Amino acid sequence: PRWTMVDRPGKWHLQQLAAGKTIDVDETFKSVQSLRGAGAGVDIYILDSGIRTSHVAFDDGDGGSRASNFKLGPDTPYLDRLTTWDDVQGHGTHVAGLAGGVRHGVAQWANLINVKVTSCEIEYVCRSDGPQGIFSAIKDVTAQHIARQQNPPPGWKGSVINLSLGVPNSASVRRALEGAYNAGIPIAAAAENREVRSQAKADGMLCVSPYTMCVGATTRKYKKLDIAKDGPNVDIWAPGDGLLSASILGDQETIHKTGTSMATPLVAGIMATIVGVEGILMDGAGTQMVYDRIKANALKGVIQNMASDEVNLFAQTGINHPKDSEPNQQASPYDGVPKDMDYDENVWGVQVWLKRGANDIEVGYQTRDVKNTGTNDPKPVLFVQDPIHSENEPGASDSSVMTNMPVISDGGDGDGDGDGDTEKPACEGNQIYEDCQGGKLPVVPDNSGTQQPVCMKADNEPGSPARLNKQKLLNAASGYCKSLVDSKWLFKEGGPTPRAPVLEGEAQNGKTMAIAAMYYKGSCPSDKSEMSMATVGLTQCVDNFVLSLSAMCSIGSGWPSDKYVKNFEILGGIYATDCIMYAAYG
């Protein structure tokens, strides 16, 4: 069979997933090979906080959106009070973008189905209706899948469920998972996160279930993410440290997020790719086949700091697995594709016409190659015809959809010779990398909501702040946040500001590192004017200090060699959300 591959710009998580080996990565976009048509005809059900369906990340290339609400009507039926389908927290939109977004997703042709099962009165303070809402959602998704099996819509190939959340132990949810599995629906489930320095294992119901694939999170260096739960129940690992994806702050905005919630949709995207290639799954054997394909294509033994009882498998799309050597064949998109399978002529980039002894061209196809298959073939001439692809396919090129995305600088080749290198990181979304100075957020009206991170100018020029070490910043933020949470510090207008820790000699060149939290009215939600650190919690406080800033304001190894300093890879920065401004600087 002949497959159509495409090269597209991708961030480090897509680079690692497609490499077929371990690679060094930085913050720049680089060319990533993927299957044209990955996930086409597959519905990925995102059970989460909602999806901003109007975001350009979900453009279908024809003026519409591949993202849609699961049910008709303005409100989700999976919460105990009237709640719209809209994503007001941003988690679900970010997750959907990683599963199938144009620029940052794995299955860039898949449909993203918004199944809202959590609500958030304020950002980071979210709730579900417990097991009942999750149970009802999975049951309804399974019912729709079965109905489509029996009467498939045009081009429909199957379903995948993504669960980037935790669920209390529930017999009803266990039954729902079993029902979905047996109906032919692969399920990607997050291993969940834990507090810094915690030893908590992934032993929640979704991870323990034999019907799901439990996903852990790794860093750019193929290490377990420090806030990711681990243990023998984790089936597969994928990137989860500061991943860039779609934001709810605007239809063209992006944001970094960290955790197993981000790793899970990458695996869901790989599931959707496999389902899109191999067709409708009818039962649990089909679901298990998808799980087995993912494990067979994974890199083995490459994740560091693993215990002996843990599964050391790092997820891969399979695009660079060892190539087929049979005559007249090109590489299949992953290892394990049946060589005699019947390809669906409706799927972009997968269908192929092999015409023997004829030279007529099907409408919408082009002759790519003509081969002689040998003298023993009664019709030795083989015409290979591929689809003619529209430039408006989702993610097919950097035209159309890409013109509406943030302008990206590729950040150079990192060899330090000045050819294509840059002394400053790339600009992404509305964060400020190039000339941000003084640590001031943009002037905004009161009650305007979360403000994107702003990075300090730390270029070793006279008077500029010193660069920071990520681990030292993590340690300092953990202790500081614990004191704020334990004291239930209340941030409000006119209220006191907690004393900021200053650590001598912890920044580059022996300079001082300081971190601080202070009241910032401009980041308050529209219905709030104050925030207790008891509500924010320890994990989210540390996330706001370290994970957002370190991801947004980091120095990639693609910088020139005379500028990149391995042990001090973080520019200082500030981030404001929920009435609190978090600052870290040297």
Buried (B, 14 or more C-beta within 10 A) or exposed (E): BBBBBBEBBBBBBBBBBBBBEEEEBBBBBBEBBBBBBBBBBBBBBBBBBBBBBEBBBBBBBEEEBBBBBBBEEEBBBBBEEEBBBBBBBBBBBBBBBBBBBBBBBBBBBBBBBBBBBBBBEBBBBBEBBEBBBBBBBBBBBBEBBBEBBEEBEEEBBBBBBBBBBBBEEBEBBBEBBBBBBBBBBBBBBBBBBBBBEEEBBBEBBBBBBEBBBBBBBBBBEBEBBBBBBBBBBBBBBBBBBBBBBBBBBBBBBBBBBBBBBBBBBBBBBBBBBBBBBBBBBBEBEBBBBBBEBBBBBBBEEBBEEBEEEBBBBBBBBBBBBEEBEEEBEBBBBBBBBEEEEEBBEBBBBBBBBEBEEEEEBBEEBEBBEEEEBEEEEEEEBBBBBBBEBEEBBBBBBBEBBBEEBBEBBBBBEBEBEEEEBBEBBBBBBBBBBEEBEEBEBEEBEEBBBBBBBBBBBBEEEEEBBBBBBBEBBBBBBBEBBBEBBEEEBBBBEEEEEBEEBEBEEBBBEEBBBBBBBBBBBBBBBEEBBBBBBBBBBBBBBBBBBBBBBBBBBBBBBBBBEEBBBEEBBBBBBBBBBBBBBBBBBB
